[in-house]
Amino acid sequence: MCESHPVLKDTDFVVGFMNATMEKKLKDFGKIICMDGIHCTNRKGMDFTIMLVKDDRNAGFPVAFFLTNRLDQVAQELFLGALKKKVGEELQPEYFMSDDDPKYYNAW
């Protein structure tokens, strides 16, 4: 389904994914949140973001994925806004880890 958004251009592509299991893990283990991205490693120059939590086995468990051609903080803000809306509660981790790109922390 193609939707318009006031912040996005017609040429922008954004898609996020979270299933029920991922949502439950985020709610249950949201004490430590990690966001990491794979930047421009394909011909289309897409940005792939993964959000993980540390689960009951002390392993990183993916709780959301985001793919976009926008490589900026605005796209991450849209992703996190949609994620928070889906979860329906304020996420307040004790620790937030991300890679060297400041867009993740700034968007948070």
DSSP file (Angstrom, degrees, kcal/mol; ACC not computed):
  #  RESIDUE AA STRUCTURE BP1 BP2  ACC     N-H-->O    O-->H-N    N-H-->O    O-->H-N    TCO  KAPPA ALPHA  PHI   PSI    X-CA   Y-CA   Z-CA
    1    1 A M              0   0    0      0, 0.0     2,-0.5     0, 0.0     0, 0.0   0.000 360.0 360.0 360.0 135.3    0.0    0.0    0.0
    2    2 A C        +     0   0    0      2,-0.0     2,-0.3     0, 0.0     0, 0.0  -0.900 360.0 178.5-105.7 125.1    1.3    3.4   -0.9
    3    3 A E        -     0   0    0     -2,-0.5     2,-0.3     2,-0.0     0, 0.0  -0.899  22.3-129.5-123.5 153.2    0.6    6.3    1.4
    4    4 A S        -     0   0    0     -2,-0.3     5,-0.1     3,-0.0     6,-0.0  -0.696  19.9-169.2 -97.7 157.4    1.5    9.9    1.4
    5    5 A H    >   -     0   0    0      3,-0.3     3,-0.6    -2,-0.3    -2,-0.0  -0.994  29.4-125.9-145.0 140.3    3.0   11.7    4.3
    6    6 A P  T 3  S+     0   0    0      0, 0.0    -1,-0.1     0, 0.0    -2,-0.0   0.749 110.7  45.5 -62.3 -23.1    3.5   15.5    4.8
    7    7 A V  T 3  S+     0   0    0      2,-0.1     2,-0.2    67,-0.0    68,-0.0   0.738 103.3  75.7 -89.9 -24.7    7.2   15.0    5.6
    8    8 A L  S <  S-     0   0    0     -3,-0.6    -3,-0.3     4,-0.1     2,-0.2  -0.579  71.3-134.8 -94.2 151.0    8.0   12.6    2.8
    9    9 A K    >   -     0   0    0     -2,-0.2     3,-1.4     1,-0.1    -2,-0.1  -0.538  32.2-106.2 -91.2 165.1    8.5   13.3   -1.0
   10   10 A D  T 3  S+     0   0    0      1,-0.3    -1,-0.1    -2,-0.2    -2,-0.0   0.766 121.4  54.5 -62.3 -25.0    6.9   11.1   -3.6
   11   11 A T  T 3  S+     0   0    0      2,-0.0    -1,-0.3    58,-0.0     2,-0.2   0.523  87.3 103.6 -88.1  -6.0   10.3    9.6   -4.4
   12   12 A D    <   -     0   0    0     -3,-1.4     2,-0.4    56,-0.0    -4,-0.1  -0.492  54.7-159.0 -78.3 147.1   10.9    8.6   -0.7
   13   13 A F        +     0   0    0     -2,-0.2    56,-1.7     2,-0.0    57,-0.6  -0.994  18.1 162.9-127.3 125.9   10.6    5.0    0.3
   14   14 A V  E     +A   68   0A   0     -2,-0.4     2,-0.3    54,-0.2    54,-0.2  -0.993   3.3 165.9-142.2 135.6   10.0    3.9    3.9
   15   15 A V  E     -A   67   0A   0     52,-2.1    52,-2.9    -2,-0.3     2,-0.3  -0.967  10.2-169.8-148.9 134.4    8.8    0.6    5.4
   16   16 A G  E     -A   66   0A   0     -2,-0.3     2,-0.4    50,-0.2    50,-0.2  -0.876   4.7-159.6-120.9 155.8    8.9   -0.6    8.9
   17   17 A F  E     +A   65   0A   0     48,-2.5    48,-2.1    -2,-0.3     2,-0.3  -0.994  21.1 151.5-141.1 132.9    8.2   -4.1   10.3
   18   18 A M        -     0   0    0     -2,-0.4     2,-0.1    46,-0.2    46,-0.1  -0.886  21.0-161.3-153.5 125.7    7.3   -5.4   13.8
   19   19 A N     >  -     0   0    0     -2,-0.3     4,-2.4     1,-0.0     5,-0.2  -0.429  40.1 -92.3 -99.0-178.7    5.3   -8.5   14.5
   20   20 A A  H  > S+     0   0    0      1,-0.2     4,-2.2     2,-0.2     5,-0.2   0.866 124.8  51.2 -63.7 -38.4    3.4   -9.4   17.7
   21   21 A T  H  > S+     0   0    0      2,-0.2     4,-2.3     1,-0.2    -1,-0.2   0.920 111.1  48.1 -64.9 -43.7    6.4  -11.4   19.1
   22   22 A M  H  > S+     0   0    0      1,-0.2     4,-2.3     2,-0.2    -2,-0.2   0.908 110.8  51.3 -62.9 -42.3    8.7   -8.5   18.5
   23   23 A E  H  X S+     0   0    0     -4,-2.4     4,-2.3     2,-0.2    -2,-0.2   0.917 110.0  49.4 -61.9 -43.7    6.3   -6.0   20.2
   24   24 A K  H  X S+     0   0    0     -4,-2.2     4,-2.7     1,-0.2     5,-0.2   0.912 110.5  50.3 -62.7 -43.0    6.0   -8.3   23.2
   25   25 A K  H  X S+     0   0    0     -4,-2.3     4,-2.7     2,-0.2    -1,-0.2   0.901 109.7  51.2 -62.3 -40.6    9.8   -8.6   23.5
   26   26 A L  H  < S+     0   0    0     -4,-2.3     4,-0.3     1,-0.2    -1,-0.2   0.922 113.8  44.0 -62.5 -43.9   10.1   -4.8   23.3
   27   27 A K  H  < S+     0   0    0     -4,-2.3     3,-0.4     1,-0.2    -2,-0.2   0.893 119.7  41.8 -67.9 -39.6    7.6   -4.3   26.0
   28   28 A D  H  < S+     0   0    0     -4,-2.7    -2,-0.2     1,-0.2    -1,-0.2   0.809 128.3  26.8 -78.8 -30.8    9.0   -7.0   28.3
   29   29 A F  S >< S+     0   0    0     -4,-2.7     3,-0.8    -5,-0.2    25,-0.5  -0.143  74.7 127.7-128.2  38.8   12.7   -6.3   27.8
   30   30 A G  T 3   +     0   0    0     -3,-0.4    65,-0.2    -4,-0.3     3,-0.1   0.254  43.9  99.3 -82.2  13.7   12.9   -2.5   26.9
   31   31 A K  T 3  S+     0   0    0      1,-0.2    64,-2.2    62,-0.2    63,-1.8   0.887  91.3  31.7 -66.5 -38.8   15.5   -1.8   29.6
   32   32 A I  E <  S-b   95   0A   0     -3,-0.8    22,-0.9    22,-0.2     2,-0.4  -0.980  74.4-176.6-123.2 120.1   18.3   -1.9   27.1
   33   33 A I  E     -bC  96  53A   0     62,-2.4    64,-2.9    -2,-0.5     2,-0.4  -0.958   3.0-170.4-119.0 134.9   17.6   -0.8   23.5
   34   34 A C  E     -bC  97  52A   0     18,-2.7    18,-3.1    -2,-0.4     2,-0.4  -0.983   2.0-169.4-124.3 132.8   20.2   -0.9   20.7
   35   35 A M  E     +bC  98  51A   0     62,-2.8    64,-0.8    -2,-0.4     2,-0.3  -0.987  12.4 169.7-122.1 132.5   19.8    0.7   17.3
   36   36 A D  E     - C   0  50A   0     14,-2.3    14,-3.0    -2,-0.4     2,-0.4  -0.974  13.8-153.6-139.4 152.3   22.2   -0.1   14.5
   37   37 A G  E     - C   0  49A   0     -2,-0.3     2,-0.6    12,-0.2    12,-0.2  -0.934  16.3-145.3-131.3 152.4   22.1    0.6   10.8
   38   38 A I  E     - C   0  48A   0     10,-2.7    10,-2.4    -2,-0.4     2,-0.5  -0.976  32.6-154.8-110.9 115.5   23.5   -0.7    7.6
   39   39 A H  E     - C   0  47A   0     -2,-0.6     8,-0.2     8,-0.2     7,-0.1  -0.831  53.1 -31.4-107.5 123.3   24.2    2.3    5.4
   40   40 A C  S    S+     0   0    0      6,-1.2    -1,-0.2    -2,-0.5     7,-0.1   0.813  78.4 141.5  48.3  46.3   24.4    2.4    1.6
   41   41 A T        +     0   0    0      5,-0.5     2,-0.3    -3,-0.2    -1,-0.2   0.271  57.9  58.7 -99.6  12.1   25.6   -1.1    1.1
   42   42 A N  S >  S-     0   0    0      4,-0.2     3,-1.5     1,-0.0     0, 0.0  -0.863  94.5-101.4-134.4 170.5   23.5   -1.8   -2.0
   43   43 A R  T 3  S+     0   0    0     -2,-0.3    -1,-0.0     1,-0.3    -3,-0.0   0.776 119.1  56.0 -63.9 -27.3   23.1   -0.2   -5.4
   44   44 A K  T 3  S-     0   0    0      2,-0.0    -1,-0.3     1,-0.0    -4,-0.0   0.563 105.8-126.5 -83.3  -8.4   19.9    1.6   -4.3
   45   45 A G    <   +     0   0    0     -3,-1.5    -5,-0.2     1,-0.2    -2,-0.1   0.819  47.3 170.9  69.3  31.2   21.7    3.3   -1.4
   46   46 A M        -     0   0    0     -7,-0.1    -6,-1.2     1,-0.0    -5,-0.5  -0.353  30.0-137.4 -76.5 156.0   19.1    2.2    1.1
   47   47 A D  E     -CD  39  68A   0     21,-3.5    21,-2.1    -8,-0.2     2,-0.5  -0.968  16.0-164.4-113.4 123.8   19.5    2.5    4.9
   48   48 A F  E     -CD  38  67A   0    -10,-2.4   -10,-2.7    -2,-0.5     2,-0.4  -0.951   5.4-167.8-115.2 120.0   18.5   -0.5    7.0
   49   49 A T  E     -CD  37  66A   0     17,-3.2    17,-2.1    -2,-0.5     2,-0.4  -0.886   3.2-166.4-111.0 137.5   17.9    0.0   10.7
   50   50 A I  E     -CD  36  65A   0    -14,-3.0   -14,-2.3    -2,-0.4     2,-0.5  -0.983   5.1-158.5-121.6 131.4   17.6   -2.7   13.3
   51   51 A M  E     -CD  35  64A   0     13,-2.5    12,-3.3    -2,-0.4    13,-1.2  -0.947  18.6-178.9-108.4 130.6   16.3   -2.2   16.8
   52   52 A L  E     -CD  34  62A   0    -18,-3.1   -18,-2.7    -2,-0.5     2,-0.3  -0.890  15.1-159.8-125.6 155.2   17.3   -4.8   19.4
   53   53 A V  E     -CD  33  61A   0      8,-2.0     8,-3.0    -2,-0.3     2,-0.7  -0.911  31.1-111.0-124.0 159.6   16.6   -5.5   23.0
   54   54 A K  E     - D   0  60A   0    -22,-0.9     6,-0.2   -25,-0.5   -22,-0.2  -0.831  45.3-157.3 -89.0 114.6   18.6   -7.7   25.4
   55   55 A D    >   -     0   0    0      4,-2.7     3,-2.0    -2,-0.7    -1,-0.0  -0.024  35.2 -78.9 -87.8-170.2   16.2  -10.5   26.2
   56   56 A D  T 3  S+     0   0    0      1,-0.3    -1,-0.1     2,-0.1    -2,-0.0   0.609 130.4  54.2 -67.6 -12.6   16.0  -13.0   29.1
   57   57 A R  T 3  S-     0   0    0      2,-0.2    -1,-0.3     0, 0.0     3,-0.1   0.251 117.4-112.4-100.6   9.8   18.8  -15.1   27.6
   58   58 A N  S <  S+     0   0    0     -3,-2.0     2,-0.3     1,-0.3    -2,-0.1   0.812  78.6 127.0  60.4  32.8   21.1  -12.0   27.5
   59   59 A A  S    S-     0   0    0     -6,-0.0    -4,-2.7     0, 0.0     2,-0.4  -0.872  70.1-102.5-116.3 151.3   21.0  -12.1   23.7
   60   60 A G  E     - D   0  54A   0     -2,-0.3    -6,-0.2    -6,-0.2    -8,-0.0  -0.601  38.0-167.8 -71.6 126.0   20.1   -9.3   21.3
   61   61 A F  E     - D   0  53A   0     -8,-3.0    -8,-2.0    -2,-0.4     2,-0.2  -0.974  21.2-124.5-118.5 122.9   16.6   -9.9   20.0
   62   62 A P  E     + D   0  52A   0      0, 0.0   -10,-0.3     0, 0.0     3,-0.1  -0.474  32.1 171.3 -68.8 130.5   15.4   -7.9   17.0
   63   63 A V  E     +     0   0A   0    -12,-3.3     2,-0.3     1,-0.3   -11,-0.2   0.503  62.8  12.6-117.0  -9.7   12.2   -6.0   17.8
   64   64 A A  E     - D   0  51A   0    -13,-1.2   -13,-2.5   -46,-0.1     2,-0.3  -0.955  55.2-158.1-165.2 148.4   11.8   -3.7   14.7
   65   65 A F  E     -AD  17  50A   0    -48,-2.1   -48,-2.5    -2,-0.3     2,-0.4  -0.963   8.6-171.7-127.8 147.1   13.2   -3.3   11.2
   66   66 A F  E     -AD  16  49A   0    -17,-2.1   -17,-3.2    -2,-0.3     2,-0.4  -0.981   2.1-173.0-143.5 127.1   13.2   -0.1    9.1
   67   67 A L  E     +AD  15  48A   0    -52,-2.9   -52,-2.1    -2,-0.4     2,-0.3  -0.980  19.7 150.9-122.5 130.1   14.2    0.2    5.4
   68   68 A T  E     -AD  14  47A   0    -21,-2.1   -21,-3.5    -2,-0.4   -54,-0.2  -0.993  50.0-138.5-153.7 156.5   14.4    3.6    3.7
   69   69 A N  S    S+     0   0    0    -56,-1.7     2,-0.5    -2,-0.3   -55,-0.1   0.492  84.8  94.2 -91.2  -5.7   16.1    5.5    1.0
   70   70 A R        -     0   0    0    -57,-0.6   -23,-0.1   -23,-0.1    -2,-0.1  -0.762  56.4-169.5 -86.3 127.9   16.3    8.5    3.3
   71   71 A L        +     0   0    0     -2,-0.5     2,-0.2   -25,-0.0    -1,-0.1  -0.104  52.3  95.9-107.1  34.6   19.6    8.6    5.2
   72   72 A D  S  > S-     0   0    0      1,-0.1     4,-1.2    31,-0.0     3,-0.3  -0.677  85.2-104.7-125.1 174.1   18.6   11.3    7.7
   73   73 A Q  H  > S+     0   0    0     -2,-0.2     4,-2.5     1,-0.2     5,-0.2   0.821 112.5  65.6 -66.0 -33.6   17.3   11.9   11.2
   74   74 A V  H  > S+     0   0    0      1,-0.2     4,-2.0     2,-0.2    -1,-0.2   0.911 101.0  49.7 -58.3 -43.7   13.8   12.8    9.9
   75   75 A A  H  > S+     0   0    0     -3,-0.3     4,-2.2     1,-0.2    -1,-0.2   0.902 110.7  49.9 -62.5 -40.6   13.3    9.3    8.6
   76   76 A Q  H  X S+     0   0    0     -4,-1.2     4,-2.8     1,-0.2     5,-0.2   0.870 107.6  54.2 -66.6 -35.9   14.4    7.8   11.9
   77   77 A E  H  X S+     0   0    0     -4,-2.5     4,-2.3     2,-0.2    -1,-0.2   0.897 108.7  48.9 -63.1 -40.3   12.0   10.2   13.7
   78   78 A L  H  X S+     0   0    0     -4,-2.0     4,-2.4     2,-0.2    -2,-0.2   0.926 112.1  49.1 -63.5 -44.4    9.1    8.9   11.5
   79   79 A F  H  X S+     0   0    0     -4,-2.2     4,-2.4     1,-0.2    -2,-0.2   0.939 114.2  43.7 -59.8 -50.1   10.1    5.3   12.3
   80   80 A L  H  X S+     0   0    0     -4,-2.8     4,-2.7     1,-0.2     5,-0.2   0.862 112.2  53.6 -67.7 -35.2   10.3    5.8   16.0
   81   81 A G  H  X S+     0   0    0     -4,-2.3     4,-1.9    -5,-0.2    -1,-0.2   0.921 111.7  44.8 -63.1 -43.9    7.1    7.8   16.0
   82   82 A A  H  X S+     0   0    0     -4,-2.4     4,-2.3     2,-0.2    -2,-0.2   0.887 113.4  51.3 -66.7 -39.0    5.3    5.0   14.3
   83   83 A L  H  X S+     0   0    0     -4,-2.4     4,-2.5     2,-0.2     5,-0.2   0.933 110.6  47.2 -64.1 -46.5    6.9    2.4   16.5
   84   84 A K  H  X S+     0   0    0     -4,-2.7     4,-2.0     1,-0.2     5,-0.5   0.870 111.8  51.7 -63.8 -36.6    5.9    4.2   19.7
   85   85 A K  H  < S+     0   0    0     -4,-1.9    -1,-0.2    -5,-0.2    -2,-0.2   0.911 111.2  47.4 -65.9 -42.0    2.3    4.6   18.4
   86   86 A K  H  < S+     0   0    0     -4,-2.3    -2,-0.2     1,-0.2    -1,-0.2   0.919 112.1  48.7 -65.1 -43.9    2.1    0.9   17.6
   87   87 A V  H  < S-     0   0    0     -4,-2.5    -1,-0.2    -5,-0.2    -2,-0.2   0.847  96.0-148.8 -67.5 -33.9    3.4   -0.1   21.0
   88   88 A G     <  +     0   0    0     -4,-2.0     2,-0.3    -5,-0.2    -3,-0.1   0.587  63.1  77.2  78.8  10.4    1.0    2.3   22.7
   89   89 A E  S    S-     0   0    0     -5,-0.5     2,-0.3     0, 0.0    -1,-0.2  -0.986  88.5 -92.6-147.6 157.8    3.2    3.2   25.7
   90   90 A E        -     0   0    0     -2,-0.3     2,-0.6    -3,-0.1    -5,-0.0  -0.522  35.4-140.4 -72.8 129.6    6.1    5.3   26.4
   91   91 A L        +     0   0    0     -2,-0.3    -1,-0.1     1,-0.0   -64,-0.0  -0.816  25.1 173.7 -91.4 123.9    9.4    3.5   26.0
   92   92 A Q        -     0   0    0     -2,-0.6    -2,-0.0     3,-0.0    -1,-0.0  -0.650   9.1-174.1-131.9  76.2   11.9    4.5   28.7
   93   93 A P        -     0   0    0      0, 0.0   -62,-0.2     0, 0.0   -61,-0.2  -0.323  27.2-140.7 -69.2 153.4   15.0    2.4   28.5
   94   94 A E  S    S+     0   0    0    -63,-1.8     2,-0.4     1,-0.2   -62,-0.2   0.786  92.5  30.5 -77.9 -30.1   17.7    2.7   31.1
   95   95 A Y  E     -b   32   0A   0    -64,-2.2   -62,-2.4   -65,-0.2     2,-0.4  -0.993  63.8-171.7-133.8 138.0   20.3    2.3   28.4
   96   96 A F  E     -b   33   0A   0     -2,-0.4     2,-0.4   -64,-0.2   -62,-0.2  -0.988  10.9-175.9-128.9 121.1   20.2    3.3   24.7
   97   97 A M  E     +b   34   0A   0    -64,-2.9   -62,-2.8    -2,-0.4     2,-0.3  -0.924   9.7 158.7-118.5 142.5   23.1    2.2   22.4
   98   98 A S  E     -b   35   0A   0     -2,-0.4   -62,-0.2   -64,-0.2    -2,-0.0  -0.943  39.6 -92.7-149.5 172.4   23.6    3.1   18.8
   99   99 A D        -     0   0    0    -64,-0.8     5,-0.1    -2,-0.3    -1,-0.1  -0.040  59.7 -77.4 -77.1-170.0   26.3    3.2   16.2
  100  100 A D  S    S+     0   0    0      2,-0.1    -1,-0.1     4,-0.1   -64,-0.0   0.640 102.2  99.7 -69.0 -15.0   28.4    6.3   15.5
  101  101 A D    >   -     0   0    0      1,-0.2     3,-1.1   -64,-0.1     4,-0.4  -0.630  64.3-153.3 -76.0 117.7   25.7    8.0   13.5
  102  102 A P  T 3> S+     0   0    0      0, 0.0     4,-2.6     0, 0.0     5,-0.3   0.588  78.1  87.7 -69.5  -8.9   24.0   10.5   15.8
  103  103 A K  H 3> S+     0   0    0      1,-0.2     4,-2.0     2,-0.2     5,-0.2   0.822  85.1  54.6 -62.1 -29.6   20.7   10.4   13.9
  104  104 A Y  H <> S+     0   0    0     -3,-1.1     4,-1.8     2,-0.2    -1,-0.2   0.961 113.1  38.7 -68.9 -51.3   19.5    7.4   16.1
  105  105 A Y  H  4 S+     0   0    0     -4,-0.4    -2,-0.2     1,-0.2    -1,-0.2   0.914 117.4  50.7 -66.2 -42.3   20.0    9.1   19.4
  106  106 A N  H  < S+     0   0    0     -4,-2.6    -1,-0.2     1,-0.2    -2,-0.2   0.886 111.5  48.0 -62.9 -38.7   18.8   12.4   18.2
  107  107 A A  H  <        0   0    0     -4,-2.0    -1,-0.2    -5,-0.3    -2,-0.2   0.842 360.0 360.0 -70.0 -32.9   15.7   10.9   16.8
  108  108 A W     <        0   0    0     -4,-1.8    -1,-0.3    -5,-0.2    -2,-0.2   0.512 360.0 360.0 -61.8 360.0   15.0    9.0   20.0
